[in-house]
Amino acid sequence: MCRASLLATGRIPLPEREALVLALYANTDSIAARRLGQIRHVALDTLAVRKVLPLWHEVFPDDDGPEELLRLSRAYLAGDGEAASLRRKRDDNWVDWVENRAYEDGQWAAMFVAAASAAVVTTALIDDLPDPADTRDDMEYDADSLTAAAQASYAAAGGMPHQKNLKPGEPAAFWEWWLTEALPRVAVLDESWCRG
């Protein structure tokens, strides 16, 4: 189904992506299995951000803030750090990157990379399982509620679907990579990923 959506629209709708993410949680009744699912989910989000991280550095070459959020999220899952501190770091960066910085045409990708890295923190902090009954798609959510993968796909495209000067074909290429490379890679991870 995801492949058909990708071929037809150049993207994978959120409900289909959420079903794939839910499959990373082998068993949602067991605390250990649920934790492993969350680790895999954060790993998947981290890969999505890393895929587009060079777009951030094109605009802000000396700012490693998004990479720091990825590192802190991983460390938090390993038991290092406190939720309140990580949440504060995410929120402060969100205000700086998304609300306080001015982005010129051609720089929107950087803002979406930053937003994606903040979304990784949210996934690390909140074990919020995807709801298979929720049929809403990305554009029905506020920008600050989008998944890391959605934000990263907008970074790859150079903006959201309604913006001008998007990079044709980039969203489809991102989702093809997400489906065929990133998902299989994280599906086999165990808890040691947190300490890696």
N, C-alpha and C positions, 0 to 999 in steps of 0.2 A: 504494500500500500504506500509506504513512504517513497519508494522508488518511483511509483506512478505519479505521486504528487510532485516530486522533484522534477521529473521529466515534463510534466504538464505546466508547472508554474514557476520553476526555478527556485523553489523553496520547499521546506517541509513544514506544514501547518503545526502550530503549537500542540494541539491534541495528539497528533501522531508522534511528535517528539517526546511529549510527556509519557506516552505509553512505553516508549523505548527506555526512557530514564527509569520508569517504574520497574522495568524488567531487570535493572541493575540491583534492585532490592530482592534478592532471592526469596526472602521470607520476611514479611513485615511484622509477624507476631513475635519473633525472637529478637531480643534486644541486641544481641551480638550480630545477627544477620542484618538488622536494620542499620546498625552502625556501619557495617561493611558497605551497605548500599549508599549511605551518606558519604562515606569516603570515596566511593567510586563516582558519585555524583559530583563531588567537589573536584576530583581529578579530571572529570570530563569538562567541567567549567574552566578549570585551570588550563587545560590543553586549548580550549577555544580562545582564551585570552592570549595565550602565548603565540597562537597562530597569527594574531593580528598585532601583537605588541610592537613590531617594527614601525607600524603606522603611528604609534604614539611617539616613538623616538625620532621620527622624521620632523615632528613639530616641537617636541621638548627633549632634545638629545641628552640633557643633563639631569632629567627628572626620572628617578627610578621608583616613583611612588606606586604605580600599578603593580610592578614586580614585588614590591615590599608587601602589598596587600595579599598577593598570592602566597608569599612565603609565610606571612603571619597566619593565614587561614590554615595552611598545612600544619604549621606548628601547633595551632590551637587544637586541631584534631588529634595531634600526638600527645596532648595534655599540657602543652606549654602555653601559658598566657591565660588571661581572664576574659570572659565574655564581654564585660563592661568596657574594658580597655580596647578590645578589638572593635566593638561597636562604635566607640567614640572615634577611633582612628578612621573607620569607614566613613562615618558621618562628616568628620572634618574634611576628609579628602573629597567627598561628594560635593560639599559646599564650595571648596576651592576649585575643583576641576569642572564641575558642571554648571554651577551658578555664578561663580566670580570671574572666570576666565572668558575672554572674548575670542571666539573662533572665526576666522575669516573663511571665505569660500575656499574649498579645497582642504580645509583642516578639520572638517566634521568627524572624520574617521578617528582622530585622536580623542575627541570627547567620548565617542562610543567605546573606545578601548578602556578609558577611565571608568565609565559606567559599568562596563562588563566586569572589571576587576572588583568594583564595589559589590556587584551581585554575587561574586564568588564568596565574599565574606558572609553575605546573608545566607547562602547555602550552607556554609560551615557552621554558622550560629544556630540556624533553625532547621531542624529535621522535619521539613514540611513535605510530606509525600505528595506527588502529583495526584490530582483527583481525576480518575478516568471519566467521571460523569460531566466534568467541566469542558464544554465544547467551545469556549471563547478562544479567539486567536490573538496574536500579539498586539494588533492595532486596537484591541478593545481594553488594553491595560494602560495605565499611566506609564510614562517613560521610566520612572524610578522603580517600577514593579516588573520590568521586563527581565527575562532570564539572561544569564551571562552569554549563552549561545546566541540569543536574538540580538543582544547588543553587539557581540562580536561580528555577527553577519552584517549588521549595519555599518560597522567599521570597515569590513571588507568591501562593501558597496560604496563607501564614501558618504553614507547618509541613509535616511529612512526613505521608503519607497516614494513618498510625495515630494522629496527634495530634488533640486535640479543637479545636473552634472554628475549623476551616479555612474559608477563603473559598470558597464554592461557585462553580464556573465559572471561577475564576481560573487553575487549571492549564491548562485547555483554551484559554483566551484567550491565555495565554503561549505555548503550543506552536503555536497558529495563527499568532501573530506571528512566532515563530521560523522556521516553515516558509515563510510567504508573504512576509515582509519581510526578516528578518535574513539568511537563506541567500542569496536572490537578490542582496542588496546586497554581500555579501562575495565572492560567486563571480566578480565582475568586478574585484576589487582587484588591484593590482600592488605591487611592493616600495616604491613611494613612500608607501604607507600608514604604514610605520614612521616616516617622517620628518615626517608630518603632524601 
